[in-house]
Amino acid sequence: MGAAIRPAMRATMRPAAATLGVRAYHPKVIDHYTNPRNVGSLDKNLPNVGTGLVGAPACGDVMKLQIQVNDETGVIENVKFKTFGCGSAIASSSYMTELVRGKTLDDAAKIKNTEIAKELSLPPVKLHCSMLAEDAIKAAIKDYKNKRQPTQLK
């Protein structure tokens, strides 16, 4: 009888045992990872497009985030990203694009990584992913503003 119970116990224990070593992602991370929003590129040569390219040497994640700004209103009208990295990095990028669309440059620059980390329920070991998203939007804004500066002749 003991031999007959063992296979049944093993069959019912496998799913639980298989998930013990796996950290489950929050459903919002899975959603943004499997259905990322605003993936793609904008023409970086356009004067109203700012590009931020940032990376995390520790894990190898690289994030490119681009914004297209209405020159008259200063509002971000379009935003695209391409991220090479883990699911949390892709989700952070995707979520950032949703946050900044329709915001002024000043409002977009105020977005902190903690807001992204909280919304996506990122664990401490993945906080660098939300920091990349914050760094990327700031770099894109800086690039846009640098393009708007008059060139100085020497």
C-alpha positions in Angstrom: 0.0 0.0 0.0 2.9 2.3 0.7 4.2 2.0 -2.8 0.8 2.9 -4.2 0.7 6.1 -2.1 4.1 7.3 -3.1 3.3 8.0 -6.8 0.2 9.8 -5.8 2.0 11.9 -3.3 4.8 12.7 -5.8 2.2 13.8 -8.3 0.5 16.2 -5.9 3.8 17.5 -4.5 5.5 18.3 -7.8 3.7 21.6 -8.5 4.3 22.9 -5.0 7.9 21.7 -5.0 8.5 23.2 -8.5 7.3 26.6 -7.4 9.3 26.8 -4.1 12.5 27.9 -5.8 10.8 30.3 -8.2 10.0 33.9 -7.3 6.6 34.9 -8.7 6.4 38.2 -10.5 3.6 40.6 -9.7 0.8 40.4 -12.3 1.6 44.0 -13.4 5.2 43.0 -14.2 3.9 40.0 -16.2 1.4 42.2 -18.0 4.0 44.8 -19.1 6.5 42.1 -19.9 4.2 40.0 -22.1 2.3 43.1 -23.6 4.8 45.9 -23.5 3.4 49.3 -24.4 5.1 51.7 -26.8 7.9 49.5 -28.0 9.9 51.0 -30.9 12.0 53.9 -31.9 11.5 57.5 -33.0 13.7 59.4 -35.4 16.5 60.6 -33.1 17.5 63.3 -35.7 14.2 65.1 -35.3 14.6 68.3 -33.3 11.7 67.5 -31.0 12.8 64.0 -30.1 15.0 63.4 -27.1 16.8 60.1 -26.6 18.0 58.6 -23.3 20.3 55.6 -23.4 21.3 54.1 -20.1 22.6 50.8 -18.8 23.4 48.8 -15.7 26.8 47.3 -15.9 26.1 44.9 -12.9 23.4 43.0 -14.8 23.7 44.0 -18.4 20.3 45.7 -18.8 20.3 48.4 -21.4 17.3 50.8 -21.9 16.6 53.3 -24.7 13.7 55.7 -24.1 12.7 58.4 -26.5 10.2 61.2 -26.2 8.6 63.4 -28.8 7.7 66.8 -27.4 5.2 69.3 -28.8 7.4 72.4 -29.1 4.5 74.8 -28.5 3.1 73.2 -25.3 6.1 71.3 -24.0 4.0 68.2 -23.5 5.3 64.7 -24.3 3.1 63.5 -27.2 4.8 60.3 -28.1 7.2 58.0 -26.3 8.9 54.8 -27.3 11.4 52.4 -25.7 13.6 49.4 -26.5 15.0 47.5 -23.5 17.4 44.6 -23.5 17.2 43.0 -20.1 15.1 41.1 -17.6 11.3 41.1 -17.3 11.5 43.8 -14.6 13.5 46.1 -16.7 11.1 45.7 -19.7 8.1 46.2 -17.4 9.7 49.3 -15.8 10.3 50.8 -19.3 6.8 50.0 -20.5 5.2 51.5 -17.4 7.4 54.6 -17.6 6.1 55.3 -21.2 2.6 55.2 -19.8 3.5 57.6 -17.0 5.2 60.3 -19.1 2.8 60.4 -22.1 0.8 63.6 -21.9 3.0 65.2 -19.2 5.1 68.3 -19.4 8.9 67.9 -19.3 9.0 69.3 -15.8 6.3 66.8 -14.5 8.0 63.9 -16.3 11.4 64.8 -14.7 9.8 64.5 -11.3 8.9 60.8 -11.7 10.9 58.8 -9.2 11.9 55.2 -9.4 10.1 54.5 -6.2 6.8 55.2 -7.9 7.6 52.6 -10.6 8.9 50.1 -8.0 5.8 50.5 -5.9 3.3 50.2 -8.8 5.0 47.1 -10.1 5.8 45.6 -6.7 9.4 45.2 -7.5 11.5 43.3 -4.9 14.6 45.1 -3.6 16.9 43.0 -5.8 15.1 44.5 -8.9 15.0 48.2 -7.8 17.9 48.9 -10.3 15.4 48.3 -13.1 13.1 51.1 -11.9 16.2 53.3 -11.4 17.2 52.7 -15.1 13.7 53.9 -16.1 14.1 57.1 -14.1 17.6 57.7 -15.5 16.4 57.1 -19.0 13.6 59.7 -18.9 15.9 62.2 -17.4 18.5 61.5 -20.1 15.8 61.8 -22.8 14.7 65.2 -21.4 18.3 66.4 -21.2 18.9 65.4 -24.8 15.7 67.1 -26.0 16.7 70.3 -24.1 20.3 70.2 -25.5 18.9 70.0 -29.0 16.8 73.2 -28.3 19.9 75.2 -27.3 21.2 77.5 -29.9 24.5 76.3 -31.3 27.5 78.5 -30.4 29.9 79.4 -33.1 33.6 79.5 -32.1 
